[in-house]
Amino acid sequence: MARGENKPGLTELLTRLFEEGQQLAKAEVRLAKQTVYDRIRRARTAALLLLAAFVLVQAGVVALLVGLVIALAKVTGPAWAGVILLAIGLALAGLLALVAYRLILSERARRQAGHRKEAP
């Protein structure tokens, strides 16, 4: 270095280091926020698409049930056709609920068994 040039002092170097560290931390926080916002945006879009699919499936099931009531009404009459399909629907819903309940119980038992193994 030439004689006329001044080297930055230790205080100035530490001040610069601190300021640049702050800038880096702020940039990292901005990047993390942007990443989270992007993930939320994608998840929101996926959730809306799933909701639309669910509505369409539900409409299809309703149309099928109406068709079954109309077809069955020719044999049993409209009231009995509705009652029969209601009973079938309730039985299926009960069966699904029972399966879900058993899955929840088995998961709970598995977690409790895992906690017992970890305990001293």
N, CA, C and O atoms as a Tinker XYZ file with bonds, in Angstrom:
   480  protein
     1  N      0.833000   -1.183000    0.000000    73     2
     2  CA     0.000000    0.000000    0.000000    64     1     3
     3  C      0.873000    1.239000    0.000000    63     2     4     5
     4  O      1.976000    1.250000    0.546000    81     3
     5  N      0.361000    2.259000   -0.613000    73     3     6
     6  CA     1.098000    3.512000   -0.641000    64     5     7
     7  C      1.000000    4.186000    0.712000    63     6     8     9
     8  O      0.102000    3.893000    1.502000    81     7
     9  N      1.924000    5.085000    0.972000    73     7    10
    10  CA     1.974000    5.737000    2.272000    64     9    11
    11  C      0.774000    6.630000    2.537000    63    10    12    13
    12  O      0.382000    6.790000    3.693000    81    11
    13  N      0.189000    7.204000    1.526000    73    11    14
    14  CA    -0.906000    8.151000    1.705000    64    13    15
    15  C     -2.237000    7.478000    2.014000    63    14    16    17
    16  O     -3.170000    8.139000    2.469000    81    15
    17  N     -2.337000    6.182000    1.776000    73    15    18
    18  CA    -3.612000    5.488000    1.987000    64    17    19
    19  C     -3.785000    5.157000    3.456000    63    18    20    21
    20  O     -2.853000    4.737000    4.142000    81    19
    21  N     -5.013000    5.361000    3.914000    73    19    22
    22  CA    -5.314000    5.032000    5.307000    64    21    23
    23  C     -5.999000    3.686000    5.371000    63    22    24    25
    24  O     -6.955000    3.432000    4.638000    81    23
    25  N     -5.513000    2.825000    6.247000    73    23    26
    26  CA    -6.173000    1.550000    6.479000    64    25    27
    27  C     -7.336000    1.808000    7.428000    63    26    28    29
    28  O     -7.227000    2.602000    8.361000    81    27
    29  N     -8.471000    1.114000    7.173000    73    27    30
    30  CA    -9.566000    1.281000    8.119000    64    29    31
    31  C     -9.158000    0.710000    9.472000    63    30    32    33
    32  O     -8.456000   -0.297000    9.559000    81    31
    33  N     -9.611000    1.372000   10.507000    73    31    34
    34  CA    -9.289000    0.919000   11.844000    64    33    35
    35  C    -10.152000   -0.275000   12.252000    63    34    36    37
    36  O    -11.109000   -0.635000   11.566000    81    35
    37  N     -9.800000   -0.861000   13.354000    73    35    38
    38  CA   -10.513000   -2.027000   13.852000    64    37    39
    39  C    -11.972000   -1.681000   14.142000    63    38    40    41
    40  O    -12.870000   -2.470000   13.849000    81    39
    41  N    -12.203000   -0.515000   14.710000    73    39    42
    42  CA   -13.569000   -0.099000   15.023000    64    41    43
    43  C    -14.399000    0.019000   13.755000    63    42    44    45
    44  O    -15.547000   -0.424000   13.714000    81    43
    45  N    -13.825000    0.610000   12.734000    73    43    46
    46  CA   -14.549000    0.754000   11.471000    64    45    47
    47  C    -14.817000   -0.605000   10.830000    63    46    48    49
    48  O    -15.900000   -0.829000   10.288000    81    47
    49  N    -13.846000   -1.510000   10.884000    73    47    50
    50  CA   -14.030000   -2.847000   10.333000    64    49    51
    51  C    -15.124000   -3.611000   11.084000    63    50    52    53
    52  O    -15.958000   -4.277000   10.472000    81    51
    53  N    -15.110000   -3.508000   12.392000    73    51    54
    54  CA   -16.141000   -4.182000   13.192000    64    53    55
    55  C    -17.524000   -3.578000   12.934000    63    54    56    57
    56  O    -18.521000   -4.299000   12.890000    81    55
    57  N    -17.579000   -2.275000   12.765000    73    55    58
    58  CA   -18.857000   -1.611000   12.466000    64    57    59
    59  C    -19.393000   -2.087000   11.125000    63    58    60    61
    60  O    -20.578000   -2.392000   10.995000    81    59
    61  N    -18.508000   -2.151000   10.122000    73    59    62
    62  CA   -18.926000   -2.647000    8.807000    64    61    63
    63  C    -19.397000   -4.103000    8.893000    63    62    64    65
    64  O    -20.418000   -4.480000    8.318000    81    63
    65  N    -18.627000   -4.903000    9.626000    73    63    66
    66  CA   -18.983000   -6.310000    9.787000    64    65    67
    67  C    -20.362000   -6.439000   10.425000    63    66    68    69
    68  O    -21.179000   -7.245000    9.980000    81    67
    69  N    -20.622000   -5.660000   11.450000    73    67    70
    70  CA   -21.923000   -5.699000   12.130000    64    69    71
    71  C    -23.040000   -5.268000   11.188000    63    70    72    73
    72  O    -24.081000   -5.922000   11.137000    81    71
    73  N    -22.848000   -4.184000   10.442000    73    71    74
    74  CA   -23.872000   -3.694000    9.519000    64    73    75
    75  C    -24.150000   -4.700000    8.408000    63    74    76    77
    76  O    -25.304000   -4.938000    8.052000    81    75
    77  N    -23.100000   -5.284000    7.868000    73    75    78
    78  CA   -23.293000   -6.274000    6.808000    64    77    79
    79  C    -23.966000   -7.539000    7.356000    63    78    80    81
    80  O    -24.759000   -8.175000    6.661000    81    79
    81  N    -23.652000   -7.889000    8.577000    73    79    82
    82  CA   -24.315000   -9.019000    9.219000    64    81    83
    83  C    -25.804000   -8.746000    9.395000    63    82    84    85
    84  O    -26.631000   -9.630000    9.175000    81    83
    85  N    -26.142000   -7.525000    9.789000    73    83    86
    86  CA   -27.551000   -7.144000    9.917000    64    85    87
    87  C    -28.248000   -7.211000    8.565000    63    86    88    89
    88  O    -29.362000   -7.725000    8.468000    81    87
    89  N    -27.608000   -6.700000    7.527000    73    87    90
    90  CA   -28.200000   -6.743000    6.190000    64    89    91
    91  C    -28.413000   -8.181000    5.736000    63    90    92    93
    92  O    -29.444000   -8.502000    5.145000    81    91
    93  N    -27.446000   -9.042000    6.008000    73    91    94
    94  CA   -27.578000  -10.454000    5.643000    64    93    95
    95  C    -28.738000  -11.101000    6.400000    63    94    96    97
    96  O    -29.524000  -11.848000    5.817000    81    95
    97  N    -28.841000  -10.816000    7.684000    73    95    98
    98  CA   -29.932000  -11.392000    8.484000    64    97    99
    99  C    -31.289000  -10.918000    7.969000    63    98   100   101
   100  O    -32.232000  -11.702000    7.873000    81    99
   101  N    -31.380000   -9.641000    7.641000    73    99   102
   102  CA   -32.650000   -9.112000    7.110000    64   101   103
   103  C    -32.991000   -9.762000    5.766000    63   102   104   105
   104  O    -34.150000  -10.080000    5.500000    81   103
   105  N    -31.979000   -9.956000    4.929000    73   103   106
   106  CA   -32.220000  -10.604000    3.632000    64   105   107
   107  C    -32.665000  -12.053000    3.833000    63   106   108   109
   108  O    -33.542000  -12.534000    3.116000    81   107
   109  N    -32.077000  -12.739000    4.787000    73   107   110
   110  CA   -32.478000  -14.122000    5.078000    64   109   111
   111  C    -33.919000  -14.173000    5.572000    63   110   112   113
   112  O    -34.675000  -15.065000    5.185000    81   111
   113  N    -34.303000  -13.229000    6.418000    73   111   114
   114  CA   -35.678000  -13.176000    6.924000    64   113   115
   115  C    -36.649000  -12.910000    5.780000    63   114   116   117
   116  O    -37.701000  -13.544000    5.700000    81   115
   117  N    -36.302000  -11.970000    4.888000    73   115   118
   118  CA   -37.151000  -11.704000    3.730000    64   117   119
   119  C    -37.303000  -12.948000    2.856000    63   118   120   121
   120  O    -38.400000  -13.258000    2.393000    81   119
   121  N    -36.209000  -13.649000    2.637000    73   119   122
   122  CA   -36.250000  -14.868000    1.828000    64   121   123
   123  C    -37.126000  -15.932000    2.498000    63   122   124   125
   124  O    -37.916000  -16.595000    1.827000    81   123
   125  N    -36.989000  -16.093000    3.804000    73   123   126
   126  CA   -37.800000  -17.076000    4.525000    64   125   127
   127  C    -39.279000  -16.715000    4.446000    63   126   128   129
   128  O    -40.120000  -17.589000    4.235000    81   127
   129  N    -39.603000  -15.429000    4.614000    73   127   130
   130  CA   -40.999000  -14.990000    4.509000    64   129   131
   131  C    -41.552000  -15.273000    3.121000    63   130   132   133
   132  O    -42.667000  -15.774000    2.978000    81   131
   133  N    -40.770000  -14.951000    2.102000    73   131   134
   134  CA   -41.223000  -15.163000    0.733000    64   133   135
   135  C    -41.455000  -16.648000    0.465000    63   134   136   137
   136  O    -42.415000  -17.018000   -0.211000    81   135
   137  N    -40.579000  -17.494000    0.994000    73   135   138
   138  CA   -40.736000  -18.936000    0.832000    64   137   139
   139  C    -42.016000  -19.416000    1.483000    63   138   140   141
   140  O    -42.751000  -20.218000    0.906000    81   139
   141  N    -42.285000  -18.924000    2.696000    73   139   142
   142  CA   -43.506000  -19.312000    3.404000    64   141   143
   143  C    -44.736000  -18.833000    2.642000    63   142   144   145
   144  O    -45.701000  -19.581000    2.482000    81   143
   145  N    -44.705000  -17.584000    2.169000    73   143   146
   146  CA   -45.847000  -17.055000    1.413000    64   145   147
   147  C    -46.092000  -17.856000    0.133000    63   146   148   149
   148  O    -47.239000  -18.111000   -0.233000    81   147
   149  N    -45.015000  -18.252000   -0.544000    73   147   150
   150  CA   -45.165000  -19.060000   -1.754000    64   149   151
   151  C    -45.800000  -20.406000   -1.435000    63   150   152   153
   152  O    -46.675000  -20.877000   -2.162000    81   151
   153  N    -45.357000  -21.019000   -0.352000    73   151   154
   154  CA   -45.938000  -22.314000    0.040000    64   153   155
   155  C    -47.404000  -22.170000    0.413000    63   154   156   157
   156  O    -48.221000  -23.020000    0.058000    81   155
   157  N    -47.740000  -21.109000    1.120000    73   155   158
   158  CA   -49.142000  -20.876000    1.497000    64   157   159
   159  C    -49.988000  -20.660000    0.250000    63   158   160   161
   160  O    -51.099000  -21.182000    0.155000    81   159
   161  N    -49.473000  -19.898000   -0.702000    73   159   162
   162  CA   -50.209000  -19.634000   -1.937000    64   161   163
   163  C    -50.476000  -20.936000   -2.696000    63   162   164   165
   164  O    -51.585000  -21.163000   -3.180000    81   163
   165  N    -49.449000  -21.789000   -2.797000    73   163   166
   166  CA   -49.630000  -23.067000   -3.493000    64   165   167
   167  C    -50.605000  -23.972000   -2.733000    63   166   168   169
   168  O    -51.437000  -24.645000   -3.341000    81   167
   169  N    -50.496000  -23.982000   -1.418000    73   167   170
   170  CA   -51.404000  -24.810000   -0.616000    64   169   171
   171  C    -52.838000  -24.308000   -0.738000    63   170   172   173
   172  O    -53.771000  -25.109000   -0.797000    81   171
   173  N    -53.021000  -22.998000   -0.775000    73   171   174
   174  CA   -54.363000  -22.430000   -0.922000    64   173   175
   175  C    -54.967000  -22.831000   -2.254000    63   174   176   177
   176  O    -56.142000  -23.193000   -2.322000    81   175
   177  N    -54.181000  -22.769000   -3.304000    73   175   178
   178  CA   -54.669000  -23.161000   -4.622000    64   177   179
   179  C    -55.055000  -24.642000   -4.625000    63   178   180   181
   180  O    -56.104000  -25.018000   -5.147000    81   179
   181  N    -54.203000  -25.467000   -4.044000    73   179   182
   182  CA   -54.503000  -26.900000   -3.979000    64   181   183
   183  C    -55.771000  -27.156000   -3.165000    63   182   184   185
   184  O    -56.593000  -27.992000   -3.539000    81   183
   185  N    -55.930000  -26.442000   -2.061000    73   183   186
   186  CA   -57.123000  -26.623000   -1.231000    64   185   187
   187  C    -58.389000  -26.212000   -1.989000    63   186   188   189
   188  O    -59.415000  -26.884000   -1.886000    81   187
   189  N    -58.324000  -25.135000   -2.734000    73   187   190
   190  CA   -59.485000  -24.702000   -3.517000    64   189   191
   191  C    -59.829000  -25.717000   -4.604000    63   190   192   193
   192  O    -61.003000  -25.988000   -4.856000    81   191
   193  N    -58.808000  -26.276000   -5.244000    73   191   194
   194  CA   -59.060000  -27.300000   -6.262000    64   193   195
   195  C    -59.673000  -28.553000   -5.634000    63   194   196   197
   196  O    -60.577000  -29.158000   -6.211000    81   195
   197  N    -59.187000  -28.940000   -4.461000    73   195   198
   198  CA   -59.776000  -30.091000   -3.768000    64   197   199
   199  C    -61.219000  -29.818000   -3.375000    63   198   200   201
   200  O    -62.070000  -30.702000   -3.472000    81   199
   201  N    -61.494000  -28.604000   -2.934000    73   199   202
   202  CA   -62.867000  -28.238000   -2.581000    64   201   203
   203  C    -63.776000  -28.321000   -3.801000    63   202   204   205
   204  O    -64.887000  -28.843000   -3.712000    81   203
   205  N    -63.311000  -27.810000   -4.940000    73   203   206
   206  CA   -64.105000  -27.887000   -6.168000    64   205   207
   207  C    -64.343000  -29.348000   -6.573000    63   206   208   209
   208  O    -65.438000  -29.712000   -7.002000    81   207
   209  N    -63.311000  -30.172000   -6.431000    73   207   210
   210  CA   -63.471000  -31.596000   -6.752000    64   209   211
   211  C    -64.483000  -32.243000   -5.815000    63   210   212   213
   212  O    -65.311000  -33.042000   -6.253000    81   211
   213  N    -64.427000  -31.909000   -4.545000    73   211   214
   214  CA   -65.367000  -32.467000   -3.572000    64   213   215
   215  C    -66.800000  -32.063000   -3.906000    63   214   216   217
   216  O    -67.712000  -32.887000   -3.831000    81   215
   217  N    -66.999000  -30.809000   -4.271000    73   215   218
   218  CA   -68.351000  -30.342000   -4.623000    64   217   219
   219  C    -68.870000  -31.104000   -5.843000    63   218   220   221
   220  O    -70.034000  -31.501000   -5.878000    81   219
   221  N    -68.019000  -31.307000   -6.833000    73   219   222
   222  CA   -68.438000  -32.049000   -8.026000    64   221   223
   223  C    -68.761000  -33.506000   -7.703000    63   222   224   225
   224  O    -69.735000  -34.057000   -8.216000    81   223
   225  N    -67.954000  -34.123000   -6.860000    73   223   226
   226  CA   -68.229000  -35.505000   -6.464000    64   225   227
   227  C    -69.543000  -35.576000   -5.698000    63   226   228   229
   228  O    -70.352000  -36.477000   -5.919000    81   227
   229  N    -69.746000  -34.632000   -4.807000    73   227   230
   230  CA   -70.988000  -34.613000   -4.034000    64   229   231
   231  C    -72.204000  -34.442000   -4.956000    63   230   232   233
   232  O    -73.230000  -35.094000   -4.763000    81   231
   233  N    -72.083000  -33.578000   -5.938000    73   231   234
   234  CA   -73.179000  -33.396000   -6.886000    64   233   235
   235  C    -73.433000  -34.683000   -7.669000    63   234   236   237
   236  O    -74.584000  -35.034000   -7.929000    81   235
   237  N    -72.376000  -35.377000   -8.040000    73   235   238
   238  CA   -72.531000  -36.651000   -8.742000    64   237   239
   239  C    -73.207000  -37.700000   -7.878000    63   238   240   241
   240  O    -74.055000  -38.447000   -8.367000    81   239
   241  N    -72.849000  -37.770000   -6.604000    73   239   242
   242  CA   -73.474000  -38.731000   -5.692000    64   241   243
   243  C    -74.952000  -38.405000   -5.512000    63   242   244   245
   244  O    -75.787000  -39.309000   -5.485000    81   243
   245  N    -75.279000  -37.134000   -5.388000    73   243   246
   246  CA   -76.685000  -36.739000   -5.251000    64   245   247
   247  C    -77.469000  -37.137000   -6.501000    63   246   248   249
   248  O    -78.578000  -37.660000   -6.401000    81   247
   249  N    -76.892000  -36.889000   -7.671000    73   247   250
   250  CA   -77.564000  -37.268000   -8.915000    64   249   251
   251  C    -77.765000  -38.784000   -8.980000    63   250   252   253
   252  O    -78.819000  -39.252000   -9.410000    81   251
   253  N    -76.762000  -39.545000   -8.556000    73   251   254
   254  CA   -76.894000  -41.002000   -8.543000    64   253   255
   255  C    -78.004000  -41.443000   -7.591000    63   254   256   257
   256  O    -78.806000  -42.314000   -7.928000    81   255
   257  N    -78.048000  -40.847000   -6.414000    73   255   258
   258  CA   -79.088000  -41.216000   -5.451000    64   257   259
   259  C    -80.484000  -40.858000   -5.953000    63   258   260   261
   260  O    -81.435000  -41.614000   -5.753000    81   259
   261  N    -80.599000  -39.720000   -6.595000    73   259   262
   262  CA   -81.902000  -39.346000   -7.165000    64   261   263
   263  C    -82.311000  -40.360000   -8.222000    63   262   264   265
   264  O    -83.464000  -40.790000   -8.272000    81   263
   265  N    -81.359000  -40.737000   -9.064000    73   263   266
   266  CA   -81.651000  -41.752000  -10.084000    64   265   267
   267  C    -82.059000  -43.084000   -9.465000    63   266   268   269
   268  O    -82.977000  -43.745000   -9.952000    81   267
   269  N    -81.375000  -43.476000   -8.391000    73   267   270
   270  CA   -81.731000  -44.725000   -7.716000    64   269   271
   271  C    -83.119000  -44.650000   -7.088000    63   270   272   273
   272  O    -83.880000  -45.616000   -7.134000    81   271
   273  N    -83.444000  -43.503000   -6.502000    73   271   274
   274  CA   -84.784000  -43.340000   -5.924000    64   273   275
   275  C    -85.834000  -43.447000   -7.024000    63   274   276   277
   276  O    -86.862000  -44.097000   -6.835000    81   275
   277  N    -85.590000  -42.821000   -8.160000    73   275   278
   278  CA   -86.558000  -42.878000   -9.260000    64   277   279
   279  C    -86.706000  -44.314000   -9.765000    63   278   280   281
   280  O    -87.819000  -44.778000  -10.009000    81   279
   281  N    -85.581000  -45.015000   -9.921000    73   279   282
   282  CA   -85.641000  -46.394000  -10.402000    64   281   283
   283  C    -86.312000  -47.312000   -9.383000    63   282   284   285
   284  O    -87.125000  -48.161000   -9.747000    81   283
   285  N    -85.974000  -47.142000   -8.120000    73   283   286
   286  CA   -86.537000  -47.992000   -7.076000    64   285   287
   287  C    -87.998000  -47.644000   -6.801000    63   286   288   289
   288  O    -88.763000  -48.496000   -6.351000    81   287
   289  N    -88.385000  -46.406000   -7.066000    73   287   290
   290  CA   -89.762000  -45.986000   -6.821000    64   289   291
   291  C    -90.747000  -46.740000   -7.702000    63   290   292   293
   292  O    -91.903000  -46.930000   -7.323000    81   291
   293  N    -90.299000  -47.167000   -8.862000    73   291   294
   294  CA   -91.185000  -47.933000   -9.754000    64   293   295
   295  C    -91.536000  -49.283000   -9.142000    63   294   296   297
   296  O    -92.590000  -49.846000   -9.436000    81   295
   297  N    -90.651000  -49.807000   -8.288000    73   295   298
   298  CA   -90.873000  -51.117000   -7.685000    64   297   299
   299  C    -91.546000  -50.988000   -6.320000    63   298   300   301
   300  O    -92.489000  -51.722000   -6.025000    81   299
   301  N    -91.071000  -50.062000   -5.483000    73   299   302
   302  CA   -91.533000  -49.991000   -4.097000    64   301   303
   303  C    -92.407000  -48.778000   -3.804000    63   302   304   305
   304  O    -93.081000  -48.737000   -2.776000    81   303
   305  N    -92.403000  -47.813000   -4.675000    73   303   306
   306  CA   -93.073000  -46.547000   -4.394000    64   305   307
   307  C    -92.035000  -45.533000   -3.932000    63   306   308   309
   308  O    -90.981000  -45.912000   -3.420000    81   307
   309  N    -92.324000  -44.257000   -4.107000    73   307   310
   310  CA   -91.315000  -43.228000   -3.821000    64   309   311
   311  C    -90.905000  -43.149000   -2.350000    63   310   312   313
   312  O    -89.724000  -42.957000   -2.061000    81   311
   313  N    -91.840000  -43.291000   -1.418000    73   311   314
   314  CA   -91.502000  -43.166000   -0.002000    64   313   315
   315  C    -90.571000  -44.295000    0.438000    63   314   316   317
   316  O    -89.562000  -44.051000    1.101000    81   315
   317  N    -90.914000  -45.540000    0.066000    73   315   318
   318  CA   -90.075000  -46.670000    0.454000    64   317   319
   319  C    -88.721000  -46.610000   -0.245000    63   318   320   321
   320  O    -87.713000  -47.022000    0.329000    81   319
   321  N    -88.687000  -46.115000   -1.447000    73   319   322
   322  CA   -87.405000  -45.984000   -2.148000    64   321   323
   323  C    -86.491000  -45.027000   -1.378000    63   322   324   325
   324  O    -85.299000  -45.294000   -1.223000    81   323
   325  N    -87.042000  -43.928000   -0.904000    73   323   326
   326  CA   -86.261000  -42.983000   -0.096000    64   325   327
   327  C    -85.796000  -43.589000    1.208000    63   326   328   329
   328  O    -84.653000  -43.392000    1.619000    81   327
   329  N    -86.687000  -44.335000    1.867000    73   327   330
   330  CA   -86.345000  -44.968000    3.141000    64   329   331
   331  C    -85.244000  -46.017000    2.940000    63   330   332   333
   332  O    -84.306000  -46.087000    3.735000    81   331
   333  N    -85.353000  -46.822000    1.895000    73   331   334
   334  CA   -84.353000  -47.862000    1.633000    64   333   335
   335  C    -82.983000  -47.234000    1.377000    63   334   336   337
   336  O    -81.974000  -47.677000    1.928000    81   335
   337  N    -82.959000  -46.206000    0.541000    73   335   338
   338  CA   -81.671000  -45.576000    0.252000    64   337   339
   339  C    -81.128000  -44.824000    1.462000    63   338   340   341
   340  O    -79.913000  -44.750000    1.644000    81   339
   341  N    -81.998000  -44.271000    2.281000    73   339   342
   342  CA   -81.552000  -43.634000    3.523000    64   341   343
   343  C    -80.902000  -44.668000    4.431000    63   342   344   345
   344  O    -79.834000  -44.417000    4.989000    81   343
   345  N    -81.528000  -45.820000    4.585000    73   343   346
   346  CA   -80.973000  -46.875000    5.436000    64   345   347
   347  C    -79.620000  -47.342000    4.914000    63   346   348   349
   348  O    -78.689000  -47.540000    5.695000    81   347
   349  N    -79.504000  -47.517000    3.615000    73   347   350
   350  CA   -78.229000  -47.933000    3.032000    64   349   351
   351  C    -77.164000  -46.861000    3.259000    63   350   352   353
   352  O    -76.029000  -47.172000    3.618000    81   351
   353  N    -77.534000  -45.611000    3.049000    73   351   354
   354  CA   -76.587000  -44.507000    3.264000    64   353   355
   355  C    -76.141000  -44.407000    4.709000    63   354   356   357
   356  O    -74.959000  -44.198000    4.984000    81   355
   357  N    -77.096000  -44.555000    5.652000    73   355   358
   358  CA   -76.728000  -44.502000    7.066000    64   357   359
   359  C    -75.847000  -45.680000    7.462000    63   358   360   361
   360  O    -74.920000  -45.524000    8.257000    81   359
   361  N    -76.129000  -46.842000    6.917000    73   359   362
   362  CA   -75.299000  -48.014000    7.211000    64   361   363
   363  C    -73.871000  -47.809000    6.703000    63   362   364   365
   364  O    -72.906000  -48.119000    7.401000    81   363
   365  N    -73.747000  -47.289000    5.492000    73   363   366
   366  CA   -72.406000  -47.024000    4.953000    64   365   367
   367  C    -71.677000  -45.962000    5.776000    63   366   368   369
   368  O    -70.488000  -46.104000    6.058000    81   367
   369  N    -72.384000  -44.902000    6.159000    73   367   370
   370  CA   -71.768000  -43.857000    6.969000    64   369   371
   371  C    -71.331000  -44.418000    8.325000    63   370   372   373
   372  O    -70.243000  -44.101000    8.806000    81   371
   373  N    -72.169000  -45.245000    8.938000    73   371   374
   374  CA   -71.796000  -45.864000   10.203000    64   373   375
   375  C    -70.579000  -46.760000   10.078000    63   374   376   377
   376  O    -69.710000  -46.766000   10.950000    81   375
   377  N    -70.517000  -47.516000    8.992000    73   375   378
   378  CA   -69.371000  -48.388000    8.763000    64   377   379
   379  C    -68.088000  -47.567000    8.598000    63   378   380   381
   380  O    -67.054000  -47.913000    9.168000    81   379
   381  N    -68.152000  -46.504000    7.835000    73   379   382
   382  CA   -66.981000  -45.637000    7.655000    64   381   383
   383  C    -66.559000  -44.997000    8.975000    63   382   384   385
   384  O    -65.368000  -44.900000    9.268000    81   383
   385  N    -67.536000  -44.559000    9.771000    73   383   386
   386  CA   -67.226000  -43.963000   11.068000    64   385   387
   387  C    -66.578000  -44.994000   11.996000    63   386   388   389
   388  O    -65.645000  -44.661000   12.727000    81   387
   389  N    -67.053000  -46.220000   11.977000    73   387   390
   390  CA   -66.476000  -47.278000   12.808000    64   389   391
   391  C    -65.034000  -47.562000   12.402000    63   390   392   393
   392  O    -64.168000  -47.713000   13.264000    81   391
   393  N    -64.772000  -47.636000   11.121000    73   391   394
   394  CA   -63.406000  -47.864000   10.647000    64   393   395
   395  C    -62.504000  -46.710000   11.083000    63   394   396   397
   396  O    -61.387000  -46.938000   11.548000    81   395
   397  N    -62.981000  -45.476000   10.935000    73   395   398
   398  CA   -62.199000  -44.309000   11.342000    64   397   399
   399  C    -61.922000  -44.335000   12.845000    63   398   400   401
   400  O    -60.810000  -44.030000   13.275000    81   399
   401  N    -62.916000  -44.692000   13.637000    73   399   402
   402  CA   -62.768000  -44.761000   15.089000    64   401   403
   403  C    -61.721000  -45.796000   15.471000    63   402   404   405
   404  O    -60.893000  -45.545000   16.347000    81   403
   405  N    -61.747000  -46.947000   14.828000    73   403   406
   406  CA   -60.764000  -47.995000   15.124000    64   405   407
   407  C    -59.354000  -47.569000   14.716000    63   406   408   409
   408  O    -58.383000  -47.891000   15.400000    81   407
   409  N    -59.247000  -46.854000   13.610000    73   407   410
   410  CA   -57.930000  -46.353000   13.203000    64   409   411
   411  C    -57.380000  -45.359000   14.220000    63   410   412   413
   412  O    -56.193000  -45.380000   14.542000    81   411
   413  N    -58.252000  -44.493000   14.720000    73   411   414
   414  CA   -57.826000  -43.520000   15.729000    64   413   415
   415  C    -57.374000  -44.240000   16.995000    63   414   416   417
   416  O    -56.342000  -43.896000   17.571000    81   415
   417  N    -58.146000  -45.242000   17.431000    73   415   418
   418  CA   -57.765000  -45.993000   18.632000    64   417   419
   419  C    -56.440000  -46.726000   18.440000    63   418   420   421
   420  O    -55.603000  -46.744000   19.342000    81   419
   421  N    -56.251000  -47.323000   17.278000    73   419   422
   422  CA   -55.003000  -48.057000   17.054000    64   421   423
   423  C    -53.818000  -47.096000   17.004000    63   422   424   425
   424  O    -52.738000  -47.432000   17.490000    81   423
   425  N    -53.996000  -45.920000   16.432000    73   423   426
   426  CA   -52.923000  -44.922000   16.395000    64   425   427
   427  C    -52.598000  -44.450000   17.806000    63   426   428   429
   428  O    -51.429000  -44.295000   18.160000    81   427
   429  N    -53.619000  -44.223000   18.600000    73   427   430
   430  CA   -53.418000  -43.790000   19.984000    64   429   431
   431  C    -52.669000  -44.872000   20.763000    63   430   432   433
   432  O    -51.752000  -44.561000   21.522000    81   431
   433  N    -53.051000  -46.137000   20.584000    73   431   434
   434  CA   -52.372000  -47.240000   21.266000    64   433   435
   435  C    -50.920000  -47.342000   20.812000    63   434   436   437
   436  O    -50.030000  -47.607000   21.621000    81   435
   437  N    -50.681000  -47.134000   19.526000    73   435   438
   438  CA   -49.310000  -47.188000   19.008000    64   437   439
   439  C    -48.449000  -46.086000   19.614000    63   438   440   441
   440  O    -47.294000  -46.318000   19.971000    81   439
   441  N    -49.011000  -44.895000   19.728000    73   439   442
   442  CA   -48.252000  -43.778000   20.320000    64   441   443
   443  C    -47.962000  -44.034000   21.785000    63   442   444   445
   444  O    -46.860000  -43.756000   22.259000    81   443
   445  N    -48.944000  -44.564000   22.509000    73   443   446
   446  CA   -48.731000  -44.844000   23.930000    64   445   447
   447  C    -47.684000  -45.928000   24.098000    63   446   448   449
   448  O    -46.865000  -45.846000   25.013000    81   447
   449  N    -47.684000  -46.931000   23.251000    73   447   450
   450  CA   -46.671000  -47.976000   23.327000    64   449   451
   451  C    -45.286000  -47.400000   23.031000    63   450   452   453
   452  O    -44.300000  -47.815000   23.639000    81   451
   453  N    -45.209000  -46.454000   22.108000    73   451   454
   454  CA   -43.945000  -45.803000   21.798000    64   453   455
   455  C    -43.426000  -44.992000   22.953000    63   454   456   457
   456  O    -42.220000  -44.962000   23.198000    81   455
   457  N    -44.324000  -44.323000   23.679000    73   455   458
   458  CA   -43.914000  -43.527000   24.843000    64   457   459
   459  C    -43.429000  -44.435000   25.964000    63   458   460   461
   460  O    -42.498000  -44.079000   26.686000    81   459
   461  N    -44.042000  -45.596000   26.120000    73   459   462
   462  CA   -43.618000  -46.524000   27.168000    64   461   463
   463  C    -42.218000  -47.058000   26.898000    63   462   464   465
   464  O    -41.430000  -47.249000   27.824000    81   463
   465  N    -41.911000  -47.298000   25.618000    73   463   466
   466  CA   -40.574000  -47.805000   25.263000    64   465   467
   467  C    -39.497000  -46.771000   25.542000    63   466   468   469
   468  O    -38.387000  -47.122000   25.940000    81   467
   469  N    -39.817000  -45.494000   25.337000    73   467   470
   470  CA   -38.834000  -44.429000   25.523000    64   469   471
   471  C    -38.612000  -44.119000   26.993000    63   470   472   473
   472  O    -37.545000  -43.618000   27.348000    81   471
   473  N    -39.573000  -44.394000   27.858000    73   471   474
   474  CA   -39.444000  -44.067000   29.266000    64   473   475
   475  C    -38.381000  -44.955000   29.909000    63   474   476   477
   476  O    -38.266000  -46.130000   29.560000    81   475
   477  N    -37.590000  -44.396000   30.862000    73   475   478
   478  CA   -36.534000  -45.190000   31.509000    64   477   479
   479  C    -37.088000  -46.215000   32.462000    63   478   480
   480  O    -36.326000  -46.957000   33.081000    81   479
